[in-house]
């Protein structure tokens, strides 16, 4: 299933003018507050009628201002998950979930209810009321309620923004399962680079109501010039790797990716599991020769791929490790001293402890 969006709308402070296509998986609408992210998904949901626009979901037209098509919000079959769960406090979790079925065209079989409960790990919560749940548990129930409405697509407006770090870590694996198992597009609003790096299939970066960067997540995150729009402090790309084995005595895990081996803190995943590993640009060192007698356990051969803007003291350099890309943040002086240029061989040096548990996520949980 696909979602095609083209919208133009004038607000008092800026004009929204966006166009993109979202495929199966997570399309992240990324940008700072006020960039227009929530306005986009509100238009898709039917909560905002743009001045001009067209919205199609797999050939079904939800909006076309040129021809007067404007399907009402309650008939668009769109699941919407807000920052706060918005559960009915007087209903149990089971009753909140079943409420979503009222919006399904044909209702849901009990098998579908059981599947979603299992997918989100909320079976033990069914008889409890929202007031007794943690923030992460409430969000999982809210997602389940949205899915039981049998939506054509799922909209998620910063669903982790109100959660503390432990609750975010609790819910991220469930969001990964949704990305990998659902057959519908997911539009995910966020201003968090770590969340986007962990979850996104495609990134639509917005600034002042305009699309400033659009493409596959791996491509956008490894682009050294993308981060003025995405927040330079959190710049970084990700590697696609496979768990090879664990060393419980050392508390370390060995991963393999296209560029070799990577040693990280213990990853809670079985050998053979495929994972995404986010690596921050500021945590990587560059060397022209492999360093000796160093505490860093990861020394990866690489080639300089692209050098970002050089209009300040800091420069982002994209390097290629095997078929994967990483970003490295260095000073302009280091760039000049090392005489770095595209095509130059080098070595990426990364401490194992630079990769935290939150930086490692499972992807493509369905069978090969």
Secondary structure, 3 states (H helix, E strand, C coil): CCEEEEEEEECCCCEEEEEEEECCEEEEEECCCCCCHHHHHHHHHCCCCCCEEEEEECCEEEEECCCCEECCHHHCCEEEECCCCCCCCCCEHHHHHHHHHHHCCCCCCHHHHHHHHHHHCCHHHCCCEHHHCCHHHHHHHHHHHHHCCCCCEEEEECCCCCCCHHHHHHHHHHHHHHHHHCCCEEEEEECCHHHHHHHCCEEEEEECCEEEEEEEHHHHHCCCCCHHHHCHHHCEEEEEEEEEEEECCCCEEEEEECCEEEEEECCCCCCCCEEEEEEEHHHEEEECCCCCCCCCCEEEEEEEEEECCCCCCEEEEEEEECCEEEEEEEEHHHHHHCCCCCCCEEEEEECHHHCCHHHEEECCCCCC
